[in-house]
Amino acid sequence: MGCKQCLGIRKVFGKRIARGDLRRYRKRGPAATTRMLLDALTSEGIAGATVLDIGGGVGAISNHLLDNGARLAMLVDASAAYLDAAREEAERQGHGESMRFYEGDFVDLAADLDPATIVTLDRVVCCYDDMPGLISASVGRAELLCALVYPRDTWWNRAGVALVNLLVKVTGTGFRAFVHREREVAGLIEGAGFTRVFGRNVGLWLVVVYRRTVSPVGESEG
């Protein structure tokens, strides 16, 4: 992700937005698409799993998976405000000792992060300009499962994102949103040795889970 985009994320997703999301999460729980993603993941079996939650926000995914058998969650976010909210929520839920927090651009940090059983990107792909870099780095850290929620590749989503970008441009933050081609996202994941085991269209969003069926190059299977 370019420096300008990363700075834009920090400005747009600041303290006010993060605190609002935290209040909503505490009142209503995860968003509907996030709940669907979590249900699909837990049905795959997550006992003892490690989690890499990219763009993890207030920590909804990490906390839920820890409650349901995961042993460690690593949360990465470019927004310091969201990381502060996630730390607070992790402590509140009793997961402070089971979560690690990393601030910055995941693509830059990926090589220094441990691989994880599960890698999640919940409404993150739409915030990255370098989609191939993000997806490649993500699947490169995923030992078993890779799960995503990202915008469906439709004309109305593209029109909506164009309008959002026009409005945000006025603020001068440098942030942009994206609707990346579904076939290109899927092609990168499948090309890395994953097979889709769950997929649903939910309004504006596509919810998908992929399972690794081919070991990374240089590693033996089984």
N, C-alpha and C positions, 0 to 999 in steps of 0.2 A: 504494500500500500504506500503510495507516495506520501512524502512528508506533509504536503498541503492537505491531503485527505485525512491523515492522522490527526493533524491539528484541528481540522474541521470537526471530526468526531468528538474530540475533547471539548470543543466549544458548544456544539449542539447538544451533546449528551452530558450536560453538566450537573451540578448539584441539585437544581430545582427538578429536572427531569428524573434524576436517579431517586430522589426522595419520594417523588410522586409514584414512581413504579414500585418502590418498596412498600408504600402504604397500600397500593392496590393489591400487591401480592399477599400481604398479610391479611387483607380483608377477603380476597376472593380466591387465593391460590394461583397456580400457574394459568396462563392463557390457554384457551381451548386447543390450539395447535400444539402447544408445549405438552399439555396433558396427553394428547394423542401420541406424540413422539415418545414420551416416558412410558406409556402403556406398551408400545411396540418394543421398546428396549427391554423392559422388565420381562416381557414374554419370551425373550431370547435367552434369559438366564444371566444374572449379573452378580451372583454370589462371589465375593472376593475380588471383584473387578476394580481396576483403577480407571479414573475418568479424566479426560482432558476436555474441559468445557471452554470452547473458544468464543470470545465475546459473551461471557457468561452473565453479564448484567448483575442482578441482585442475588444470583446464585440459586435460582429455582431448580434448575436441573441437577446441580451438584447436591443440594440438600435432599432432594427426593431420592436420588440414586443411593446416597449414603444411608438413608432411612430404609432402603430396600435391599441392602446386602453388599453394596460397594464398600471398599475399605479405605479408599483415598481419592480425593478429587483435586485436580489442579485447574484453577480458574484463571483465564487470561482475558484482559480487557484493555483497550486503549484509553478508556475513561477512568481517571483517578476517582471521580465521584462515584461511579458504579462499584469500583473495588472497595471503597470505604463502606458503601451500603452492604456489599456482599460480606465483608468481614463482620460487620455488626450483626447481620442476620445469621451467619454461621455460628457466632457465639451464642446468640439467642436460642438457636435450635440445638446447641450442644455439640456442634461439629467443628469447633475451632481447632481442635487437634488433628482433624482428619482432612483439612483443606489447606492448600497452598495457593498463594495469590501472586500473579505476575502482571505487571503493568507494561504495556507497549504494543507494538505491531507484532502479531503472532508470526507473520512470515519471517520477520527478523529474529524472533526469539526461538523459533521451532527447533533449530539444530541443537540448542542447549537444553531443551526440555526432554524429560524421559518419555519413552513411548507409553501408551496407555491402552488398556483393553478396549475402552470405548472413547471415541472422539465425537463431540457434538458441536454443531454450528446452528444455533437457533436464531433465525433472522439476522444472520451475519453476512452471508454471501452478498446480500443486497447493499451492503455498506462498503464493499471492497472494489476498487477499480481493477486490481490485478487478480481477477478470478482464477486464472490458471495457476498462479503462484500460490494463492490461498488453498485451493483444492489439493494441489500436489503436496504442499507442506502438511496439510491435514491428514491425508491418507498415509503419508509417510510416517506419521506418528501413531496410526491406528493399528493395533495388533489383531483385533477381531471385528469390531463394529464401528461404522461411521454413520452418523445420523444427522439429518439436516432439515431445516424448515427455511424455504426461500421462495421468492415470488414466482408464480406461474408465468410462463413465457406467452403472454396474451397481449393483444393490442390495447386492451383497456388498462392493463397494468403498466404498459409502456407509456400510455398517455398520462396516467396518473403520476408516474415517476417524473415525467417531463415537466408536469405542472409543479410538483414538489420542488424539483431542482430550480425552476424559475423563481419560485417564491424564496427559496433558501439563498439563491444568488444575491438577492437584495441585501441580505444580512452581511455578506462579505466574509462568511466563515470559511469558505473553501470546501465545504462538505458537498458531496453529491451522492445520490442513491442510484442503484443500477438494477436492471432486469436482465440478467445474463441468460443465454440460450440454454434451455434445459438439456438439449442433446449434447451440448458441449460439456456441461457440468457432469452429466451421467457418463459421458465417454471417458473423461479423465478418471473418474472413480472406478469404473469397470476396467479400464485399461491398467489400473494398479492392482488388479486381482480381486475385486469385490463383485458380489452379485446382489442385486436388490432383493430384499426379503419382505419389504413392506413399502407401500406407496399409496397416498391418498391426496386428492385435490380437495382443499378446504377453502372455499371462497377465493381470496387472492393468493393463497399459499399452497405450496406443494410440500407435503410431509413425507420423508423417505428415510428408510434405514437400509444400509448395505452391510453385508457380512463378508469377511475375507474368506475366499475359497482358494486362493493361490498365495503361497508364502512369498514374502519379499525376496527379491533377487539376492542370492548369497546366503539365504537361510533354508534349511531343510524343512520339509513338511512333517507335521506330527511331532 
